[in-house]
């Protein structure tokens, strides 16, 4: 088994997580130039948009890049449930001086059904491609390998990890329940064991023959050292980079991260339709009593969530955003990416 850093072609055992809404090309490039693995998430764009993002990174850095794709099962539209969801949200829109959408659509496609994105990635040849919400067929992973691209897959339990290994991925990202952003569960409606980062990392290290990357509430050098001692080959950090000036986090998100909300992250599916850890805000408070069965499938529910956030911004209310963050949020530091990485290495 080749060492992970050799596979990733990076100097440092740090992967910047491709968190939606914050992992900009500028951040990925800054992280890469500092010796770690920079990442962008392309789950919200088509092949042309992803190609543009890769080009923006390449214009700033020639070092390794990870491109993350979403491998969820395509949504099943339920017009009755979606209409009920719109009506349930209508009072919130009206409080913000807006009206909800007339209908909801599947705003993102899954990588599993996006042939143009696959072909673009095989041609662009980023050093790493990572999978979230599932893994593609073995033939797709093999095509990446034949193109010289390393593959990673997130897992929240042993069976998901084994599915990634069977598909042929090079390493597994052990996503603990503490982690910010979308929970990587393959089936969002199945029981979730909610394994923490330490327990999951050690379990996968003991049971798998591929490198393991630990993810979830890792915010400083002490935490990096701890999971490396557990046998992880590297760490993936997302919340730690939200405060960097290179991230795409807006002013409302940054203010929330620096507030008491950081101490009260919560897992919610009302924003997007899938479980995701977010800073406590008005949207998560509204959704606290909403039953999971009432929420439309991802990403159809996200169509409503994004519309509500846009209405909030027009009304100067930032509390309806997808402010994805992990349980380590109170430890966030507002430093340039390169300085943050230097600090992490000194702390190790």
DAFENPE-V275568 format. One record per residue. N is the residue number from 1. RES is the residue in one letter. NEAR is the number of other C-alpha atoms within 12 Angstrom. Layout:
n=N res=RES near=NEAR
n=N res=RES near=NEAR
//
This chain:
n=1 res=X near=13
n=2 res=X near=15
n=3 res=X near=20
n=4 res=X near=31
n=5 res=X near=30
n=6 res=X near=20
n=7 res=X near=28
n=8 res=X near=39
n=9 res=X near=29
n=10 res=X near=29
n=11 res=X near=25
n=12 res=X near=30
n=13 res=X near=39
n=14 res=X near=49
n=15 res=X near=50
n=16 res=X near=55
n=17 res=X near=52
n=18 res=X near=46
n=19 res=X near=49
n=20 res=X near=38
n=21 res=X near=34
n=22 res=X near=38
n=23 res=X near=45
n=24 res=X near=39
n=25 res=X near=39
n=26 res=X near=33
n=27 res=X near=46
n=28 res=X near=51
n=29 res=X near=37
n=30 res=X near=40
n=31 res=X near=48
n=32 res=X near=37
n=33 res=X near=30
n=34 res=X near=32
n=35 res=X near=32
n=36 res=X near=39
n=37 res=X near=48
n=38 res=X near=56
n=39 res=X near=48
n=40 res=X near=51
n=41 res=X near=40
n=42 res=X near=42
n=43 res=X near=36
n=44 res=X near=31
n=45 res=X near=27
n=46 res=X near=28
n=47 res=X near=30
n=48 res=X near=20
n=49 res=X near=21
n=50 res=X near=32
n=51 res=X near=29
n=52 res=X near=22
n=53 res=X near=35
n=54 res=X near=41
n=55 res=X near=26
n=56 res=X near=22
n=57 res=X near=32
n=58 res=X near=29
n=59 res=X near=17
n=60 res=X near=23
n=61 res=X near=26
n=62 res=X near=25
n=63 res=X near=29
n=64 res=X near=41
n=65 res=X near=49
n=66 res=X near=48
n=67 res=X near=50
n=68 res=X near=46
n=69 res=X near=43
n=70 res=X near=43
n=71 res=X near=35
n=72 res=X near=33
n=73 res=X near=27
n=74 res=X near=24
n=75 res=X near=27
n=76 res=X near=19
n=77 res=X near=21
n=78 res=X near=22
n=79 res=X near=20
n=80 res=X near=16
n=81 res=X near=22
n=82 res=X near=33
n=83 res=X near=25
n=84 res=X near=22
n=85 res=X near=37
n=86 res=X near=34
n=87 res=X near=22
n=88 res=X near=22
n=89 res=X near=35
n=90 res=X near=24
n=91 res=X near=17
n=92 res=X near=30
n=93 res=X near=30
n=94 res=X near=19
n=95 res=X near=17
n=96 res=X near=25
n=97 res=X near=19
n=98 res=X near=21
n=99 res=X near=22
n=100 res=X near=32
n=101 res=X near=27
n=102 res=X near=18
n=103 res=X near=25
n=104 res=X near=33
n=105 res=X near=29
n=106 res=X near=27
n=107 res=X near=26
n=108 res=X near=31
n=109 res=X near=28
n=110 res=X near=34
n=111 res=X near=39
n=112 res=X near=29
n=113 res=X near=23
n=114 res=X near=27
n=115 res=X near=17
n=116 res=X near=21
n=117 res=X near=33
n=118 res=X near=35
n=119 res=X near=22
n=120 res=X near=26
n=121 res=X near=43
n=122 res=X near=28
n=123 res=X near=20
n=124 res=X near=28
n=125 res=X near=29
n=126 res=X near=38
n=127 res=X near=36
n=128 res=X near=42
n=129 res=X near=49
n=130 res=X near=49
n=131 res=X near=46
n=132 res=X near=44
n=133 res=X near=39
n=134 res=X near=40
n=135 res=X near=41
n=136 res=X near=38
n=137 res=X near=22
n=138 res=X near=19
n=139 res=X near=17
n=140 res=X near=30
n=141 res=X near=34
n=142 res=X near=21
n=143 res=X near=25
n=144 res=X near=33
n=145 res=X near=26
n=146 res=X near=16
n=147 res=X near=23
n=148 res=X near=23
n=149 res=X near=31
n=150 res=X near=38
n=151 res=X near=45
n=152 res=X near=44
n=153 res=X near=48
n=154 res=X near=50
n=155 res=X near=49
n=156 res=X near=46
n=157 res=X near=39
n=158 res=X near=33
n=159 res=X near=25
n=160 res=X near=33
n=161 res=X near=43
n=162 res=X near=31
n=163 res=X near=28
n=164 res=X near=41
n=165 res=X near=33
n=166 res=X near=24
n=167 res=X near=28
n=168 res=X near=29
n=169 res=X near=42
n=170 res=X near=40
n=171 res=X near=44
n=172 res=X near=52
n=173 res=X near=52
n=174 res=X near=53
n=175 res=X near=48
n=176 res=X near=44
n=177 res=X near=39
n=178 res=X near=40
n=179 res=X near=47
n=180 res=X near=47
n=181 res=X near=47
n=182 res=X near=48
n=183 res=X near=45
n=184 res=X near=42
n=185 res=X near=39
n=186 res=X near=33
n=187 res=X near=26
n=188 res=X near=29
n=189 res=X near=17
n=190 res=X near=12
n=191 res=X near=12
n=192 res=X near=22
n=193 res=X near=19
n=194 res=X near=26
n=195 res=X near=27
n=196 res=X near=28
n=197 res=X near=42
n=198 res=X near=35
n=199 res=X near=28
n=200 res=X near=39
n=201 res=X near=42
n=202 res=X near=30
n=203 res=X near=29
n=204 res=X near=39
n=205 res=X near=33
n=206 res=X near=17
n=207 res=X near=20
n=208 res=X near=32
n=209 res=X near=23
n=210 res=X near=32
n=211 res=X near=39
n=212 res=X near=47
n=213 res=X near=48
n=214 res=X near=52
n=215 res=X near=51
n=216 res=X near=47
n=217 res=X near=41
n=218 res=X near=45
n=219 res=X near=43
n=220 res=X near=34
n=221 res=X near=26
n=222 res=X near=19
n=223 res=X near=31
n=224 res=X near=38
n=225 res=X near=25
n=226 res=X near=25
n=227 res=X near=37
n=228 res=X near=29
n=229 res=X near=19
n=230 res=X near=25
n=231 res=X near=29
n=232 res=X near=39
n=233 res=X near=38
n=234 res=X near=41
n=235 res=X near=49
n=236 res=X near=47
n=237 res=X near=51
n=238 res=X near=52
n=239 res=X near=49
n=240 res=X near=49
n=241 res=X near=54
n=242 res=X near=49
n=243 res=X near=36
n=244 res=X near=35
n=245 res=X near=26
n=246 res=X near=28
n=247 res=X near=38
n=248 res=X near=26
n=249 res=X near=32
n=250 res=X near=25
n=251 res=X near=23
n=252 res=X near=26
n=253 res=X near=36
n=254 res=X near=34
n=255 res=X near=23
n=256 res=X near=35
n=257 res=X near=40
n=258 res=X near=22
n=259 res=X near=20
n=260 res=X near=16
n=261 res=X near=30
n=262 res=X near=30
n=263 res=X near=22
n=264 res=X near=26
n=265 res=X near=35
n=266 res=X near=38
n=267 res=X near=37
n=268 res=X near=36
n=269 res=X near=40
n=270 res=X near=46
n=271 res=X near=48
n=272 res=X near=46
n=273 res=X near=38
n=274 res=X near=36
n=275 res=X near=39
n=276 res=X near=38
n=277 res=X near=41
n=278 res=X near=47
n=279 res=X near=44
n=280 res=X near=37
n=281 res=X near=37
n=282 res=X near=26
n=283 res=X near=35
n=284 res=X near=32
n=285 res=X near=23
n=286 res=X near=21
n=287 res=X near=30
n=288 res=X near=18
n=289 res=X near=15
n=290 res=X near=21
n=291 res=X near=15
n=292 res=X near=26
n=293 res=X near=20
n=294 res=X near=24
n=295 res=X near=39
n=296 res=X near=38
n=297 res=X near=38
n=298 res=X near=43
n=299 res=X near=36
n=300 res=X near=37
n=301 res=X near=42
n=302 res=X near=36
n=303 res=X near=32
n=304 res=X near=44
n=305 res=X near=41
n=306 res=X near=31
n=307 res=X near=34
n=308 res=X near=39
n=309 res=X near=34
n=310 res=X near=26
n=311 res=X near=29
n=312 res=X near=29
n=313 res=X near=23
n=314 res=X near=18
n=315 res=X near=19
n=316 res=X near=16
n=317 res=X near=26
n=318 res=X near=30
n=319 res=X near=37
n=320 res=X near=41
n=321 res=X near=39
n=322 res=X near=47
n=323 res=X near=49
n=324 res=X near=50
n=325 res=X near=54
n=326 res=X near=46
n=327 res=X near=38
n=328 res=X near=38
n=329 res=X near=44
n=330 res=X near=29
n=331 res=X near=26
n=332 res=X near=31
n=333 res=X near=26
n=334 res=X near=26
n=335 res=X near=22
n=336 res=X near=25
n=337 res=X near=37
n=338 res=X near=29
n=339 res=X near=22
n=340 res=X near=34
n=341 res=X near=38
n=342 res=X near=22
n=343 res=X near=22
n=344 res=X near=30
n=345 res=X near=24
n=346 res=X near=14
n=347 res=X near=16
n=348 res=X near=21
//
